[in-house]
Amino acid sequence: MDAAARDFLFRLLETPSPSGYERPVQELVREYLSDIADSVTSDAHGNVIGGKNTGTSPRVLLVGHCDQIGLIVQHIDADGFLWVQPIGGWDPMQLVGSHVVVWTATGPVPGVISRKPIHLLSDEERKAVPKMKDLWVDIGASDKADAESVVRVGDCLTFDLKSQVLRNNLAAAVAMDDKVGLWTVLEGFRRAAAGPLRCGLFVSSSVQEEIGLRGAKTSAHTVDPHVGIAVDVTHATDCPTIDKKTEGDVSLGKGPVVYRGPNMNPHVVDRLLAAAKESSIPVQLGAIGRATPTDANVLQTTRGGVATGLVSVPNRYMHSAVETVSLDDVDRTADLLAAFVRNIDESVSWVP
């Protein structure tokens, strides 16, 4: 990963994009694609789609979702505290004591999420798992009027967006899910677009995956691809308390995970593995026996059906403020996508 590509990844990680408020990160995506794509379009849903060699068949679509889980202001009480609803799947335990940012029309407003101090909890309260309704956001407002002077109901919140590089080229940040997937499809698009290309290549920075795979559904309908690859994160199991017998054996630093199962076209899987072998890219295998909870789910069933693959970046501590990945895995995933795309032409049959 060269310095410019690395810088772009960290810019993505430090730009807010809770579902429904993806505009800031999509502006970065449009800027990035403007130098490498033949066409860059945006739709009413908020997806950004880049194309290269667009008049050629087959059409290949790379999809990474740009949205992250977040919170939304539901109520501002008389004392100026904010009460919130989740956007996407949250463990409320992850929220207690966290620093957050309210993304308002006039700019970011910092806050903290808290609950009753442990000293004041009853025995029953200490034993209970906190619920979202037990937590509030303190922005330092003196009362409701003060809070409403900067925050409105419906404003979105995220964790304070920070990144930290760890040992052995690991990195921890908010929203590795799925900013690293977004980065890999954009970078894979760039590397493949350098040519030669024997297919039409499209890339989608898709919105609202975290609330129902919505952006991939609409962007795939627009592109009408023959082949689609979704890139997301998957659970790394090389950390305490996770059972590899039930969750699979997935480690940071050992390459992207290529998934097998009924959601994935076998020819796409075989060609991904062949491209990895040809380019000496280490990969790991994953299996799932149902429709995956990723954009691959809706890709496969778009229009008359799409030959679909799922490539995932191993990620520790998903849906937390300290999601951790290997930057080597991220880079290798982009290489794998480019190698796969370069070997596709109209002679390939995708019929299982």
Contacts in CASP RR format, 6 or more apart in sequence:
PFRMAT RR
TARGET T0000
AUTHOR 0000-0000-0000
METHOD contacts of the structure
MODEL  1
MDAAARDFLFRLLETPSPSGYERPVQELVREYLSDIADSVTSDAHGNVIG
GKNTGTSPRVLLVGHCDQIGLIVQHIDADGFLWVQPIGGWDPMQLVGSHV
VVWTATGPVPGVISRKPIHLLSDEERKAVPKMKDLWVDIGASDKADAESV
VRVGDCLTFDLKSQVLRNNLAAAVAMDDKVGLWTVLEGFRRAAAGPLRCG
LFVSSSVQEEIGLRGAKTSAHTVDPHVGIAVDVTHATDCPTIDKKTEGDV
SLGKGPVVYRGPNMNPHVVDRLLAAAKESSIPVQLGAIGRATPTDANVLQ
TTRGGVATGLVSVPNRYMHSAVETVSLDDVDRTADLLAAFVRNIDESVSW
VP
1 9 0 8 1.000
1 327 0 8 1.000
1 330 0 8 1.000
1 331 0 8 1.000
5 183 0 8 1.000
5 187 0 8 1.000
5 331 0 8 1.000
6 327 0 8 1.000
8 28 0 8 1.000
8 32 0 8 1.000
8 183 0 8 1.000
9 179 0 8 1.000
9 180 0 8 1.000
9 183 0 8 1.000
9 327 0 8 1.000
9 330 0 8 1.000
10 163 0 8 1.000
10 173 0 8 1.000
11 28 0 8 1.000
12 25 0 8 1.000
12 28 0 8 1.000
12 179 0 8 1.000
12 182 0 8 1.000
12 183 0 8 1.000
13 161 0 8 1.000
13 163 0 8 1.000
13 173 0 8 1.000
13 174 0 8 1.000
13 175 0 8 1.000
13 176 0 8 1.000
13 179 0 8 1.000
14 161 0 8 1.000
14 162 0 8 1.000
14 163 0 8 1.000
14 173 0 8 1.000
15 24 0 8 1.000
15 25 0 8 1.000
15 28 0 8 1.000
15 161 0 8 1.000
16 24 0 8 1.000
16 25 0 8 1.000
16 68 0 8 1.000
16 101 0 8 1.000
16 103 0 8 1.000
16 156 0 8 1.000
16 158 0 8 1.000
16 161 0 8 1.000
17 24 0 8 1.000
17 25 0 8 1.000
17 26 0 8 1.000
17 66 0 8 1.000
17 67 0 8 1.000
17 68 0 8 1.000
17 175 0 8 1.000
17 179 0 8 1.000
18 67 0 8 1.000
18 68 0 8 1.000
18 69 0 8 1.000
18 70 0 8 1.000
18 71 0 8 1.000
18 72 0 8 1.000
18 87 0 8 1.000
18 103 0 8 1.000
18 156 0 8 1.000
18 157 0 8 1.000
18 158 0 8 1.000
19 67 0 8 1.000
19 68 0 8 1.000
19 69 0 8 1.000
19 70 0 8 1.000
19 87 0 8 1.000
19 88 0 8 1.000
19 207 0 8 1.000
19 208 0 8 1.000
19 209 0 8 1.000
19 210 0 8 1.000
19 211 0 8 1.000
20 67 0 8 1.000
20 87 0 8 1.000
20 156 0 8 1.000
20 207 0 8 1.000
20 208 0 8 1.000
21 103 0 8 1.000
21 156 0 8 1.000
22 46 0 8 1.000
22 66 0 8 1.000
22 67 0 8 1.000
22 207 0 8 1.000
22 208 0 8 1.000
23 46 0 8 1.000
25 66 0 8 1.000
25 179 0 8 1.000
25 182 0 8 1.000
25 205 0 8 1.000
26 42 0 8 1.000
26 46 0 8 1.000
26 48 0 8 1.000
26 66 0 8 1.000
26 205 0 8 1.000
26 207 0 8 1.000
29 48 0 8 1.000
29 66 0 8 1.000
29 182 0 8 1.000
29 186 0 8 1.000
29 205 0 8 1.000
30 40 0 8 1.000
30 42 0 8 1.000
30 48 0 8 1.000
32 186 0 8 1.000
33 40 0 8 1.000
33 48 0 8 1.000
33 50 0 8 1.000
33 186 0 8 1.000
33 189 0 8 1.000
33 203 0 8 1.000
34 40 0 8 1.000
36 52 0 8 1.000
36 189 0 8 1.000
36 190 0 8 1.000
36 193 0 8 1.000
37 50 0 8 1.000
37 51 0 8 1.000
37 52 0 8 1.000
37 189 0 8 1.000
37 193 0 8 1.000
37 203 0 8 1.000
38 50 0 8 1.000
38 51 0 8 1.000
38 52 0 8 1.000
38 53 0 8 1.000
38 54 0 8 1.000
39 50 0 8 1.000
39 51 0 8 1.000
39 54 0 8 1.000
40 48 0 8 1.000
40 49 0 8 1.000
40 50 0 8 1.000
40 51 0 8 1.000
41 48 0 8 1.000
41 49 0 8 1.000
41 50 0 8 1.000
42 48 0 8 1.000
42 49 0 8 1.000
43 49 0 8 1.000
43 218 0 8 1.000
43 219 0 8 1.000
43 222 0 8 1.000
45 207 0 8 1.000
45 208 0 8 1.000
45 214 0 8 1.000
45 215 0 8 1.000
45 218 0 8 1.000
45 219 0 8 1.000
46 207 0 8 1.000
46 215 0 8 1.000
47 204 0 8 1.000
47 205 0 8 1.000
47 206 0 8 1.000
47 207 0 8 1.000
47 215 0 8 1.000
47 218 0 8 1.000
47 219 0 8 1.000
47 222 0 8 1.000
48 66 0 8 1.000
48 204 0 8 1.000
48 205 0 8 1.000
49 202 0 8 1.000
49 203 0 8 1.000
49 204 0 8 1.000
49 205 0 8 1.000
49 219 0 8 1.000
49 222 0 8 1.000
49 223 0 8 1.000
50 189 0 8 1.000
50 202 0 8 1.000
50 203 0 8 1.000
50 204 0 8 1.000
51 189 0 8 1.000
51 200 0 8 1.000
51 201 0 8 1.000
51 202 0 8 1.000
51 203 0 8 1.000
52 189 0 8 1.000
52 192 0 8 1.000
52 193 0 8 1.000
52 197 0 8 1.000
52 200 0 8 1.000
52 201 0 8 1.000
52 202 0 8 1.000
53 193 0 8 1.000
53 197 0 8 1.000
53 199 0 8 1.000
53 200 0 8 1.000
53 201 0 8 1.000
54 200 0 8 1.000
54 202 0 8 1.000
55 200 0 8 1.000
56 197 0 8 1.000
56 198 0 8 1.000
56 199 0 8 1.000
56 200 0 8 1.000
57 199 0 8 1.000
57 200 0 8 1.000
57 226 0 8 1.000
57 346 0 8 1.000
58 199 0 8 1.000
58 200 0 8 1.000
58 225 0 8 1.000
58 226 0 8 1.000
58 227 0 8 1.000
58 344 0 8 1.000
58 345 0 8 1.000
58 346 0 8 1.000
58 348 0 8 1.000
59 199 0 8 1.000
59 200 0 8 1.000
59 202 0 8 1.000
59 223 0 8 1.000
59 224 0 8 1.000
59 225 0 8 1.000
59 226 0 8 1.000
59 227 0 8 1.000
60 199 0 8 1.000
60 200 0 8 1.000
60 201 0 8 1.000
60 202 0 8 1.000
60 225 0 8 1.000
60 226 0 8 1.000
60 227 0 8 1.000
60 228 0 8 1.000
60 229 0 8 1.000
60 341 0 8 1.000
60 344 0 8 1.000
61 202 0 8 1.000
61 203 0 8 1.000
61 204 0 8 1.000
61 219 0 8 1.000
61 220 0 8 1.000
61 223 0 8 1.000
61 225 0 8 1.000
61 227 0 8 1.000
61 228 0 8 1.000
61 229 0 8 1.000
61 299 0 8 1.000
61 306 0 8 1.000
62 185 0 8 1.000
62 188 0 8 1.000
62 189 0 8 1.000
62 201 0 8 1.000
62 202 0 8 1.000
62 203 0 8 1.000
62 204 0 8 1.000
62 228 0 8 1.000
62 229 0 8 1.000
62 231 0 8 1.000
62 337 0 8 1.000
62 341 0 8 1.000
63 185 0 8 1.000
63 203 0 8 1.000
63 204 0 8 1.000
63 206 0 8 1.000
63 216 0 8 1.000
63 219 0 8 1.000
63 220 0 8 1.000
63 228 0 8 1.000
63 229 0 8 1.000
63 230 0 8 1.000
63 231 0 8 1.000
63 295 0 8 1.000
63 299 0 8 1.000
64 178 0 8 1.000
64 181 0 8 1.000
64 182 0 8 1.000
64 184 0 8 1.000
64 185 0 8 1.000
64 204 0 8 1.000
64 205 0 8 1.000
64 206 0 8 1.000
64 209 0 8 1.000
64 216 0 8 1.000
64 230 0 8 1.000
64 231 0 8 1.000
64 232 0 8 1.000
64 295 0 8 1.000
65 178 0 8 1.000
65 181 0 8 1.000
65 182 0 8 1.000
65 205 0 8 1.000
65 206 0 8 1.000
65 207 0 8 1.000
65 208 0 8 1.000
65 209 0 8 1.000
65 210 0 8 1.000
65 215 0 8 1.000
65 216 0 8 1.000
65 232 0 8 1.000
65 295 0 8 1.000
66 178 0 8 1.000
66 179 0 8 1.000
66 182 0 8 1.000
66 205 0 8 1.000
66 206 0 8 1.000
66 207 0 8 1.000
67 178 0 8 1.000
67 207 0 8 1.000
67 208 0 8 1.000
67 209 0 8 1.000
67 210 0 8 1.000
67 211 0 8 1.000
68 158 0 8 1.000
68 174 0 8 1.000
68 175 0 8 1.000
68 177 0 8 1.000
68 178 0 8 1.000
68 179 0 8 1.000
68 210 0 8 1.000
69 86 0 8 1.000
69 87 0 8 1.000
69 88 0 8 1.000
69 89 0 8 1.000
69 90 0 8 1.000
69 175 0 8 1.000
69 177 0 8 1.000
69 210 0 8 1.000
69 319 0 8 1.000
70 86 0 8 1.000
70 87 0 8 1.000
70 88 0 8 1.000
70 90 0 8 1.000
70 156 0 8 1.000
70 157 0 8 1.000
70 158 0 8 1.000
71 84 0 8 1.000
71 85 0 8 1.000
71 86 0 8 1.000
71 87 0 8 1.000
71 90 0 8 1.000
71 100 0 8 1.000
71 137 0 8 1.000
71 156 0 8 1.000
71 157 0 8 1.000
71 158 0 8 1.000
72 84 0 8 1.000
72 85 0 8 1.000
72 86 0 8 1.000
72 87 0 8 1.000
72 154 0 8 1.000
72 155 0 8 1.000
72 156 0 8 1.000
72 157 0 8 1.000
73 82 0 8 1.000
73 83 0 8 1.000
73 84 0 8 1.000
73 102 0 8 1.000
73 137 0 8 1.000
73 151 0 8 1.000
73 152 0 8 1.000
73 153 0 8 1.000
73 154 0 8 1.000
73 155 0 8 1.000
73 156 0 8 1.000
73 157 0 8 1.000
74 83 0 8 1.000
74 84 0 8 1.000
74 85 0 8 1.000
74 153 0 8 1.000
74 154 0 8 1.000
75 82 0 8 1.000
75 83 0 8 1.000
75 153 0 8 1.000
76 82 0 8 1.000
76 83 0 8 1.000
76 144 0 8 1.000
76 147 0 8 1.000
76 148 0 8 1.000
76 151 0 8 1.000
76 153 0 8 1.000
77 83 0 8 1.000
77 136 0 8 1.000
77 144 0 8 1.000
78 143 0 8 1.000
78 144 0 8 1.000
79 141 0 8 1.000
79 143 0 8 1.000
79 144 0 8 1.000
80 139 0 8 1.000
80 140 0 8 1.000
80 141 0 8 1.000
80 142 0 8 1.000
80 143 0 8 1.000
80 144 0 8 1.000
80 146 0 8 1.000
80 147 0 8 1.000
81 136 0 8 1.000
81 137 0 8 1.000
81 138 0 8 1.000
81 141 0 8 1.000
81 147 0 8 1.000
82 102 0 8 1.000
82 136 0 8 1.000
82 137 0 8 1.000
82 138 0 8 1.000
82 139 0 8 1.000
82 147 0 8 1.000
82 151 0 8 1.000
83 133 0 8 1.000
83 136 0 8 1.000
83 137 0 8 1.000
84 132 0 8 1.000
84 135 0 8 1.000
84 137 0 8 1.000
84 157 0 8 1.000
85 132 0 8 1.000
86 132 0 8 1.000
87 156 0 8 1.000
87 210 0 8 1.000
87 211 0 8 1.000
88 210 0 8 1.000
88 211 0 8 1.000
89 210 0 8 1.000
89 319 0 8 1.000
90 132 0 8 1.000
90 319 0 8 1.000
91 319 0 8 1.000
91 320 0 8 1.000
92 129 0 8 1.000
92 130 0 8 1.000
92 131 0 8 1.000
92 132 0 8 1.000
92 134 0 8 1.000
92 135 0 8 1.000
93 129 0 8 1.000
93 130 0 8 1.000
94 319 0 8 1.000
94 320 0 8 1.000
94 321 0 8 1.000
95 113 0 8 1.000
95 132 0 8 1.000
95 135 0 8 1.000
96 113 0 8 1.000
96 114 0 8 1.000
96 115 0 8 1.000
96 130 0 8 1.000
96 135 0 8 1.000
97 112 0 8 1.000
97 113 0 8 1.000
97 114 0 8 1.000
98 112 0 8 1.000
98 113 0 8 1.000
98 159 0 8 1.000
98 160 0 8 1.000
98 321 0 8 1.000
99 110 0 8 1.000
99 111 0 8 1.000
99 112 0 8 1.000
99 159 0 8 1.000
99 160 0 8 1.000
100 110 0 8 1.000
100 111 0 8 1.000
100 112 0 8 1.000
100 113 0 8 1.000
100 137 0 8 1.000
100 157 0 8 1.000
100 158 0 8 1.000
100 159 0 8 1.000
100 160 0 8 1.000
101 108 0 8 1.000
101 109 0 8 1.000
101 110 0 8 1.000
101 111 0 8 1.000
101 157 0 8 1.000
101 158 0 8 1.000
101 159 0 8 1.000
101 160 0 8 1.000
101 161 0 8 1.000
102 108 0 8 1.000
102 109 0 8 1.000
102 110 0 8 1.000
102 111 0 8 1.000
102 137 0 8 1.000
102 139 0 8 1.000
102 150 0 8 1.000
102 151 0 8 1.000
102 155 0 8 1.000
102 156 0 8 1.000
102 157 0 8 1.000
103 155 0 8 1.000
103 156 0 8 1.000
103 157 0 8 1.000
103 158 0 8 1.000
104 150 0 8 1.000
104 151 0 8 1.000
104 152 0 8 1.000
104 155 0 8 1.000
105 152 0 8 1.000
105 155 0 8 1.000
106 150 0 8 1.000
109 139 0 8 1.000
109 150 0 8 1.000
109 151 0 8 1.000
110 139 0 8 1.000
110 160 0 8 1.000
111 137 0 8 1.000
111 138 0 8 1.000
111 139 0 8 1.000
111 140 0 8 1.000
112 137 0 8 1.000
112 138 0 8 1.000
113 135 0 8 1.000
113 136 0 8 1.000
113 137 0 8 1.000
113 138 0 8 1.000
114 135 0 8 1.000
114 136 0 8 1.000
114 138 0 8 1.000
115 130 0 8 1.000
115 134 0 8 1.000
115 135 0 8 1.000
115 136 0 8 1.000
116 125 0 8 1.000
116 134 0 8 1.000
118 126 0 8 1.000
137 157 0 8 1.000
139 147 0 8 1.000
139 150 0 8 1.000
139 151 0 8 1.000
141 147 0 8 1.000
141 150 0 8 1.000
158 174 0 8 1.000
158 175 0 8 1.000
159 174 0 8 1.000
159 321 0 8 1.000
160 174 0 8 1.000
160 321 0 8 1.000
161 173 0 8 1.000
161 174 0 8 1.000
161 175 0 8 1.000
162 173 0 8 1.000
162 174 0 8 1.000
163 171 0 8 1.000
163 172 0 8 1.000
163 173 0 8 1.000
164 171 0 8 1.000
164 172 0 8 1.000
164 173 0 8 1.000
165 171 0 8 1.000
166 172 0 8 1.000
166 324 0 8 1.000
168 326 0 8 1.000
169 326 0 8 1.000
169 327 0 8 1.000
169 328 0 8 1.000
170 252 0 8 1.000
170 324 0 8 1.000
170 325 0 8 1.000
170 326 0 8 1.000
170 327 0 8 1.000
171 324 0 8 1.000
171 325 0 8 1.000
171 327 0 8 1.000
172 317 0 8 1.000
172 322 0 8 1.000
172 323 0 8 1.000
172 324 0 8 1.000
173 179 0 8 1.000
173 322 0 8 1.000
173 323 0 8 1.000
174 321 0 8 1.000
174 323 0 8 1.000
175 323 0 8 1.000
176 233 0 8 1.000
176 313 0 8 1.000
176 315 0 8 1.000
176 318 0 8 1.000
176 323 0 8 1.000
176 324 0 8 1.000
176 325 0 8 1.000
177 232 0 8 1.000
177 233 0 8 1.000
177 315 0 8 1.000
177 318 0 8 1.000
177 319 0 8 1.000
177 323 0 8 1.000
178 209 0 8 1.000
178 231 0 8 1.000
178 232 0 8 1.000
178 233 0 8 1.000
180 233 0 8 1.000
180 313 0 8 1.000
180 315 0 8 1.000
180 325 0 8 1.000
180 330 0 8 1.000
180 333 0 8 1.000
181 231 0 8 1.000
181 232 0 8 1.000
181 233 0 8 1.000
181 313 0 8 1.000
181 330 0 8 1.000
181 333 0 8 1.000
182 205 0 8 1.000
182 231 0 8 1.000
183 330 0 8 1.000
183 334 0 8 1.000
184 231 0 8 1.000
184 311 0 8 1.000
184 313 0 8 1.000
184 330 0 8 1.000
184 333 0 8 1.000
184 334 0 8 1.000
184 337 0 8 1.000
185 203 0 8 1.000
185 204 0 8 1.000
185 205 0 8 1.000
185 229 0 8 1.000
185 231 0 8 1.000
185 337 0 8 1.000
186 203 0 8 1.000
186 205 0 8 1.000
187 334 0 8 1.000
188 203 0 8 1.000
188 334 0 8 1.000
188 335 0 8 1.000
188 337 0 8 1.000
188 338 0 8 1.000
188 341 0 8 1.000
189 201 0 8 1.000
189 203 0 8 1.000
189 337 0 8 1.000
191 334 0 8 1.000
191 335 0 8 1.000
191 337 0 8 1.000
191 338 0 8 1.000
192 201 0 8 1.000
192 337 0 8 1.000
192 338 0 8 1.000
192 341 0 8 1.000
192 342 0 8 1.000
193 201 0 8 1.000
195 342 0 8 1.000
196 342 0 8 1.000
197 341 0 8 1.000
197 342 0 8 1.000
198 342 0 8 1.000
198 344 0 8 1.000
198 345 0 8 1.000
198 346 0 8 1.000
199 227 0 8 1.000
199 341 0 8 1.000
199 344 0 8 1.000
199 345 0 8 1.000
199 346 0 8 1.000
201 341 0 8 1.000
202 223 0 8 1.000
202 225 0 8 1.000
204 215 0 8 1.000
204 216 0 8 1.000
204 219 0 8 1.000
204 220 0 8 1.000
204 223 0 8 1.000
206 215 0 8 1.000
206 216 0 8 1.000
206 219 0 8 1.000
206 295 0 8 1.000
207 214 0 8 1.000
207 215 0 8 1.000
208 214 0 8 1.000
208 215 0 8 1.000
209 215 0 8 1.000
209 216 0 8 1.000
209 232 0 8 1.000
209 294 0 8 1.000
209 295 0 8 1.000
213 294 0 8 1.000
213 295 0 8 1.000
213 297 0 8 1.000
213 298 0 8 1.000
215 295 0 8 1.000
216 230 0 8 1.000
216 295 0 8 1.000
216 298 0 8 1.000
216 299 0 8 1.000
217 298 0 8 1.000
217 302 0 8 1.000
220 228 0 8 1.000
220 298 0 8 1.000
220 299 0 8 1.000
220 302 0 8 1.000
220 303 0 8 1.000
220 306 0 8 1.000
221 302 0 8 1.000
221 303 0 8 1.000
224 302 0 8 1.000
224 303 0 8 1.000
225 299 0 8 1.000
225 302 0 8 1.000
225 306 0 8 1.000
226 306 0 8 1.000
226 307 0 8 1.000
226 350 0 8 1.000
227 265 0 8 1.000
227 268 0 8 1.000
227 306 0 8 1.000
227 307 0 8 1.000
227 308 0 8 1.000
227 344 0 8 1.000
227 350 0 8 1.000
228 268 0 8 1.000
228 299 0 8 1.000
228 306 0 8 1.000
228 307 0 8 1.000
228 308 0 8 1.000
228 309 0 8 1.000
229 268 0 8 1.000
229 272 0 8 1.000
229 308 0 8 1.000
229 309 0 8 1.000
229 310 0 8 1.000
229 311 0 8 1.000
229 337 0 8 1.000
229 340 0 8 1.000
230 294 0 8 1.000
230 295 0 8 1.000
230 296 0 8 1.000
230 299 0 8 1.000
230 308 0 8 1.000
230 309 0 8 1.000
230 310 0 8 1.000
230 311 0 8 1.000
231 310 0 8 1.000
231 311 0 8 1.000
231 312 0 8 1.000
231 313 0 8 1.000
231 333 0 8 1.000
231 337 0 8 1.000
232 294 0 8 1.000
232 295 0 8 1.000
232 296 0 8 1.000
232 310 0 8 1.000
232 312 0 8 1.000
232 313 0 8 1.000
233 312 0 8 1.000
233 313 0 8 1.000
233 314 0 8 1.000
233 315 0 8 1.000
233 318 0 8 1.000
233 323 0 8 1.000
233 325 0 8 1.000
234 250 0 8 1.000
234 257 0 8 1.000
234 259 0 8 1.000
234 286 0 8 1.000
234 312 0 8 1.000
234 313 0 8 1.000
234 314 0 8 1.000
234 315 0 8 1.000
235 242 0 8 1.000
235 247 0 8 1.000
235 250 0 8 1.000
235 314 0 8 1.000
235 315 0 8 1.000
235 316 0 8 1.000
235 318 0 8 1.000
236 250 0 8 1.000
236 251 0 8 1.000
236 252 0 8 1.000
236 314 0 8 1.000
236 315 0 8 1.000
236 316 0 8 1.000
236 324 0 8 1.000
236 325 0 8 1.000
237 243 0 8 1.000
237 244 0 8 1.000
237 247 0 8 1.000
237 248 0 8 1.000
237 249 0 8 1.000
237 250 0 8 1.000
237 251 0 8 1.000
238 250 0 8 1.000
238 251 0 8 1.000
238 252 0 8 1.000
238 314 0 8 1.000
238 316 0 8 1.000
239 316 0 8 1.000
239 317 0 8 1.000
248 286 0 8 1.000
248 287 0 8 1.000
249 284 0 8 1.000
250 257 0 8 1.000
250 284 0 8 1.000
250 286 0 8 1.000
250 314 0 8 1.000
251 284 0 8 1.000
251 314 0 8 1.000
252 314 0 8 1.000
252 316 0 8 1.000
252 324 0 8 1.000
252 325 0 8 1.000
252 326 0 8 1.000
252 329 0 8 1.000
253 314 0 8 1.000
253 326 0 8 1.000
253 328 0 8 1.000
253 329 0 8 1.000
254 282 0 8 1.000
254 284 0 8 1.000
254 314 0 8 1.000
254 329 0 8 1.000
255 281 0 8 1.000
255 282 0 8 1.000
255 283 0 8 1.000
255 284 0 8 1.000
255 314 0 8 1.000
255 326 0 8 1.000
255 328 0 8 1.000
255 329 0 8 1.000
255 332 0 8 1.000
255 333 0 8 1.000
256 281 0 8 1.000
256 283 0 8 1.000
256 284 0 8 1.000
256 311 0 8 1.000
256 312 0 8 1.000
256 313 0 8 1.000
256 314 0 8 1.000
256 329 0 8 1.000
256 332 0 8 1.000
256 333 0 8 1.000
256 336 0 8 1.000
257 283 0 8 1.000
257 284 0 8 1.000
257 285 0 8 1.000
257 286 0 8 1.000
257 311 0 8 1.000
257 312 0 8 1.000
257 313 0 8 1.000
257 314 0 8 1.000
258 269 0 8 1.000
258 272 0 8 1.000
258 273 0 8 1.000
258 276 0 8 1.000
258 283 0 8 1.000
258 284 0 8 1.000
258 285 0 8 1.000
258 286 0 8 1.000
258 310 0 8 1.000
258 311 0 8 1.000
259 269 0 8 1.000
259 285 0 8 1.000
259 286 0 8 1.000
259 287 0 8 1.000
259 288 0 8 1.000
259 292 0 8 1.000
259 296 0 8 1.000
259 309 0 8 1.000
259 310 0 8 1.000
259 311 0 8 1.000
259 312 0 8 1.000
260 266 0 8 1.000
260 269 0 8 1.000
260 285 0 8 1.000
260 286 0 8 1.000
260 287 0 8 1.000
261 287 0 8 1.000
261 288 0 8 1.000
261 289 0 8 1.000
262 289 0 8 1.000
262 290 0 8 1.000
262 291 0 8 1.000
263 288 0 8 1.000
263 289 0 8 1.000
263 290 0 8 1.000
263 291 0 8 1.000
263 292 0 8 1.000
263 296 0 8 1.000
263 297 0 8 1.000
263 300 0 8 1.000
263 308 0 8 1.000
263 309 0 8 1.000
263 310 0 8 1.000
264 296 0 8 1.000
264 308 0 8 1.000
264 309 0 8 1.000
264 310 0 8 1.000
265 300 0 8 1.000
265 307 0 8 1.000
265 308 0 8 1.000
265 309 0 8 1.000
265 350 0 8 1.000
265 352 0 8 1.000
266 352 0 8 1.000
267 307 0 8 1.000
267 348 0 8 1.000
267 349 0 8 1.000
267 350 0 8 1.000
267 352 0 8 1.000
268 307 0 8 1.000
268 308 0 8 1.000
268 309 0 8 1.000
268 350 0 8 1.000
269 309 0 8 1.000
271 340 0 8 1.000
271 343 0 8 1.000
271 344 0 8 1.000
271 348 0 8 1.000
272 283 0 8 1.000
272 309 0 8 1.000
272 311 0 8 1.000
272 336 0 8 1.000
272 340 0 8 1.000
273 283 0 8 1.000
274 343 0 8 1.000
275 281 0 8 1.000
275 336 0 8 1.000
275 339 0 8 1.000
275 340 0 8 1.000
275 343 0 8 1.000
276 282 0 8 1.000
276 283 0 8 1.000
276 336 0 8 1.000
276 339 0 8 1.000
278 339 0 8 1.000
279 335 0 8 1.000
279 336 0 8 1.000
279 339 0 8 1.000
281 332 0 8 1.000
281 335 0 8 1.000
281 336 0 8 1.000
281 339 0 8 1.000
282 332 0 8 1.000
283 336 0 8 1.000
284 314 0 8 1.000
291 297 0 8 1.000
291 300 0 8 1.000
292 310 0 8 1.000
294 310 0 8 1.000
294 312 0 8 1.000
296 308 0 8 1.000
296 309 0 8 1.000
296 310 0 8 1.000
299 306 0 8 1.000
299 308 0 8 1.000
299 309 0 8 1.000
300 306 0 8 1.000
300 308 0 8 1.000
307 350 0 8 1.000
311 333 0 8 1.000
311 336 0 8 1.000
311 337 0 8 1.000
313 325 0 8 1.000
313 329 0 8 1.000
313 330 0 8 1.000
313 333 0 8 1.000
314 325 0 8 1.000
314 326 0 8 1.000
314 329 0 8 1.000
315 323 0 8 1.000
315 324 0 8 1.000
315 325 0 8 1.000
316 323 0 8 1.000
316 324 0 8 1.000
316 325 0 8 1.000
317 323 0 8 1.000
317 324 0 8 1.000
END
